[in-house]
Amino acid sequence: MTAAPGAGTLAPMISIGLSLAALAAAAGAPPLPDAAALRAIAAPAGGTVGFSAVDLASGRTLALHPDDAFPTQSVFKLPVAIEVLRQADAGKLDLDRKIALVAKDDRPGAARVIVPPGTWTARALLEAMIVQSDNVACDKLLALIGGPAAVDARMRALGVRGVRIRFSERQMTAGDGDNTATPAAMTLLLGKLARHELGLAPATATVLDDLLLRVVTGRKRIKAALPPDTPVAHKTGTSETRDGKTAATNDIGLISLPDGRRIAVAIFVHDSPADEPTRELTIARLARAACDAFLPPAGR
C-alpha cells in the first residue's frame, strides 16, 4: 500500500458529513448518517474499512477514510478497461484483433473463467476481464496497451489522482505489490463514467457501462441488501487470506435509484480478520445505508 489506512483522515470527513447533513435538513432532504453510524456498520469487519458514496445529482457525500489508499486487487480492471476503450476509440487498438493465448499465459492462482489457450479477440478478453474478472485476459490486454504505466497515465490525465496503477495481475500474484486507490478517487472515476466524462465515444461508454452491469462476481456485496431489480454497474476485488487476515475485500460501482439518479459507491475492507460472509455483509450494509440516505422515504 502507498499509505496505510488510518484514523487520521477521518476527522475532516466527519465535519464535512455533518455540514452536508445540516444543509440537507435545511433543504428538506433526509439527514445523512453521521460518522459514528457508519463506523458502527463497518465495525464487524474489523481491520480498516474505506467507504465513499456520492449522490451524483446533488453531490451529497458519505465517507469513512475517503482519502486513504487501499489495495485494489481486481478493482483496477476498471481503469484498465477505460484505457483499452480509449485506445480503441483512438484507432490504436482493434477490438476485433485476434490474440493467441498459450499455455505459458496461465499460472497458478489466476482467475480462470473462459479464456483457456486458444485464439480470442480483444473484445472477448475485455468482456472476460470485466464480467468474470479473468486475470489472464487482463494481463494480455495490459500488454497490448502499454502496461500498467499507460493505465496510470490515463488516470492522471483524467484528473483522478488517488488511483495508482503499477502492477499487472501476474505481478500482484507474485507478491511484487498491489495497485492502490482511495475511496474518494474511485467515486470520482465512477462519476466521470456516469456523466460520460472519460473521453470515450458515447457508444463506447455505453459498452463499458453494460459490461459493468453484467458482472457476475460479488453478488453478496453492493447488490446484496438492495431490491433484487436494482441496476448496479460494479467491479469487485478480492485478495487471499493470509495469517488470519484478508488484505482486500472490495466492491465499487454505480447504483441506479428508482427516480433515475445514480449513486457512486466505493467500499474497501482492508486487513480484516472477519470471515468472508461478514466482510461481504459489511459492504452490503454500507451500500444500503447510502441508498437509504440519498433516496427520500417516498421514493423507497
C-alpha positions, 0 to 999 in steps of 0.5 A: 500500500502507498499509505496505510489506512488510518484514523487520521483522515477521518476527522475532516470527513466527519465535519464535512458529513455533518455540514452536508447533513445540516444543509440537507435538513435545511433543504428538506432532504433526509439527514445523512448518517453521521460518522459514528453510524457508519463506523458502527456498520463497518465495525464487524469487519474489523481491520480498516474499512474505506467507504465513499458514496456520492449522490451524483445529482446533488453531490451529497457525500458519505465517507469513512477514510475517503482519502486513504489508499487501499489495495485494489486487487481486481478493482483496477480492471476498471481503469484498465478497461477505460484505457483499452476503450480509449485506445480503441476509440483512438484507432490504436487498438482493434477490438476485433484483433485476434490474440493467441493465448498459450499455455505459458499465459496461465499460472497458478492462482489466476482467475480462470473463467473462459479464456483457456489457450486458444485464439480470442479477440480483444473484445472477448478478453475485455468482456472476460476481464470485466464480467468474470474478472479473468486475470489472464485476459487482463494481463494480455490486454495490459500488454497490448496497451502499454502496461500498467504505466499507460493505465496510470497515465490515463488516470492522471490525465483524467484528473483522478489522482488517488488511483495508482496503477503499477502492477499487472495481475501476474505481478500482484500474484507474485507478491511484487505489490498491489495497485492502490486507490482511495475511496474518494478517487474511485467515486470520482472515476465512477462519476466521470463514467456516469456523466460520460466524462472519460473521453470515450465515444458515447457508444463506447461508454455505453459498452463499458457501462453494460459490461459493468452491469453484467458482472457476475462476481460479488453478488453478496456485496453492493447488490446484496441488501438492495431490491433484487431489480436494482441496476448496479454497474460494479467491479469487485476485488478480492485478495487471499487470506493470509495469517488470519487476515484478508488484505482486500475485500472490495466492491465499487460501482454505480447504483441506479435509484428508482427516480433515475439518479445514480449513486457512486459507491466505493467500499474497501475492507482492508486487513480484516480478520472477519470471515468472508460472509461478514466482510461481504455483509459489511459492504452490503450494509454500507451500500444500503445505508447510502441508498437509504440516505440519498433516496427520500422515504417516498421514493423507497 
